[in-house]
């Protein structure tokens, strides 16, 4: 019995180059959200929603003078933070979900411990309402205010570490760059998005949105950002100095909120036209839309894409969720000995980390040409590959033989019955642009070996003549193609010269008129 020390590496079929097709599999994902969401009536318009980045993915809803923390499991209020004298704004979780920061109407920024709702820190310095807050890292945070300034705060000492004053109108959003805690983005009603370097405490980049900016999000790489204002959205390339990559608009009224989904493959927008739209970041086309009963003020998506929560001007909070996966019922009865369930018991058991798994090597199922190649019978392997229906099989085998320096062995010493299939294959595929470069070398090798004996077989001589005709026609076609290409270049060059001459003539006439 033959025994192998190593598993045979199967022949890899060379794939043809093809255009990458767009994956639409996730577009239908948004249709699975419940059509009958949980709707909660708050006591004031919902101005901000934020999901905790850490499990159990609770979400904070800012409404009026309080912040409600909802449970993602059942959609009920788990805790309420109401230690605000007036309205609260922009509640945001820290990355670990243990702290929550929020601004207020009096310009005071407060930090709470989410588990017990106690006030840990309180920062004063803004002259007007602080409506935007974000954590820079675990030890510092930033806030934006209606007094047109941004302030950075030290979490441990309550000290203000920076005051940024270049905006000329209300600051509506503050976002930290995910790739660096020293870079901060802010959007303002002065129509600009600014990027700040906290090391120099100055604006290093200014982007003109063209309308009051309501929201800004930054891609995880930190190289691109998206701004929303009026009824359109703009995409910016930060790495190229703030170049605008495009503008698109699918809303009829002001876009109030902007968010990524959990995978950063989609952008979600909410607008006063009562619509929430989901865009694919591949081509920024709308893949799904949701209609709500009132103008949308805020929205958020959980990190697992399990929930979409939307806040409206009419004090309504809508909670949509993906349907829960139904778990298979667990049978408590033991399998009866000798039954099918008895013999397949433990088949789906997943080993724990401390268990040793014995790997069972499955027998390889090789193609006939692979079995011959495994035994180094190159000539017979080539013959078996030529019988395959797909031309890629023989092409891949010829390349493998070239890699092994076995082409001469495989091609030499063929009789008429073995040589004719090879010549037919060459005649059929030598002009194929995917194979031509390599198969021309095979043609030269076959001609060198069998060119002197073509007169001994009528079939072989006919196939050689057919191969010659095929190559001559291909050469003639390429010659005509190059002539056509040269003629097109001449036409395009002449048209360019004439157009340039007409433009110069127009410029000369205008210059003469001005001089006169």
Secondary structure, DSSP 4 states (H G I P E B T S, - for coil): ----SS---PPPPPPPP-PPPP--TTGGGGGGB-SS-EEEE-SS-EEEEEE-SSTT--EEEEETTEEEEE-TTT--EEEEE---SS-EEEEEE-TTSSEEEEEETTS-EEEEETTT--EEEEE---SS-EEEEEESSSSEEEEEETTS-EEEEETTT--EEEEE----S-EEEEEEETTEEEEEEEEETTSEEEEEETTTTEEEEEEE-SS-EEEEEE-TTSSEEEEEETTEEEEEETTTTSEEEEEE---SS-EEEEEE-TTSSEEEEEETTSEEEEEETTT--EEEEEE-SS-EEEEEE-TTS-EEEEEETTSEEEEEEBPPPPPPPPP-SPPPTTSHHHHTTTTTPPP-TTSPPPP-PPPP---HHHHHHHTT-HHHHHHHHHTSSSHHHHHHHHHHHHHTT-HHHHHTT--HHHHHHHHHHHHHHTT-TTTHHHHHHHHHHHHHHHGGGGGG-HHHHHHHHHHHHHHHHHHHHHHHHHHHHHHHHHHHHHHHHHHHHHHHHHHHHHHHHHH-
